[in-house]
């Protein structure tokens, strides 16, 4: 027959019980009874001896008599519970003092149960087994909790526990690392306070329950920007969910996607860059032109565009080859890019040997001056062009157009005006700049002339 301890403890380990009683007969009876049940026993006949043994042996359970000379059972229990090495050991009082006051006093001193004398084997067996099972379950839960805490604290992803009021109650080390705050700085801070808009408003409403529609936006995984301690914003995936249905505690999981976003942004930049010259491609130019055109309409400010073409480039390519032609285009693109000095200026390769420079908030005089500077700098590159009838070196013809657009203007008219000016510059002998200024009236006039 299996011993009771084998059902509670791991194989090969007996439950250990310390029996404390100053009466030899009672002590011997309990000792024999429990050893027959398969438990390992230790005995003590006084309070001080019991305390010493408990600290050294660390029993799983203590059976403690109340009425002992010198240090009685109540004082012994009080000292056991007051010592860090023995405070967690369950104590069952065994005593002939079974009055209500005595029983209550025993529980007040930290006992978990009370057995009356004379003892009865079935009762002792049942109460001892129950306490050991409870102790085993408690230790198992503690081990599970320690294991869970180790897992949570060792996670690469951030994990925070958030109360029903939206405030952070716990943050694991990964949360601290990715946000730059200590756990104490995060504790009590609203989750929404760490988020940039519009997520901040959504998650604040999520916990306030102001808008049921917000609940849908905050369920599952959502890409957000979290504000770090240094004020910077970090892109992360945030997953917020209740710990269990109906729970008033939420788990917030943070997955750092900054490297992913950097790669994604790099791919986006690559998709918007001309592979040969490294400056913007036509796709990015079209996007920026639309944005700046609409802004110029709102602000009634001038928008200028330069269109330039490499003179006699086909002759250059045919004579020197495509490798030399590529190097020539790269040199021209570098010169153009060097003149895009403001954040809103955009130099782009429009196609072939044709380039553009978008200049928001730039009047005609400024655009014409910049165009002439670009033309001169390209000529100063002194890239030989043996077959050119214009110069011994590579040159460009530049058309500049400036509009203060209105809602009546066609966005295409800006490029068409600059492109036409560029061709007029070529027709006039190349290696020169022609600047025009227009708007709704200019566009209407040229449409009339076209008819």
Buried (B, 14 or more C-beta within 10 A) or exposed (E): EEBBBBEBBEEEEBBBBBBBBBBEEBBEBBBEBBEEBBBBBBBBBBBEBBBEBBBEBEBBBBBBBBBBEEBBBBEBBBBBBEEEEBEEBBBBBBBEBEEEEBBEBBEEBBBBBBBBBEBEEEEBBEBBBEBBEBBBEEBEEEEEEEEEEEEBEEBEBBBBBBBEEBBBBBBBBBBBEBBBBEBEBBBEBBBBEBBEEEBBEBBBBBBEEEEEEBEEBBEEEBEBBBBBEEEEEBBBBBBBBEEEEEEEEBBBBBBBBEEEBEEEEEEEEEEBBBEBBEBBBBEBBBEBBEEBBEBBBEEEBBBBBBBBBBBBBEBBBEBBEEEBBEEBBBBBBBBBBEBBEEEBBBBBBBEEBBBBBBBBBBBBEBBBBBBBBBBBBBBEBEBBBEEBEBBEBBBBBBBBBBBBBEEEBEBEBBBBBBBBBBBBBBEEEBBBBBBBBBBBEBBBEBEEEEE
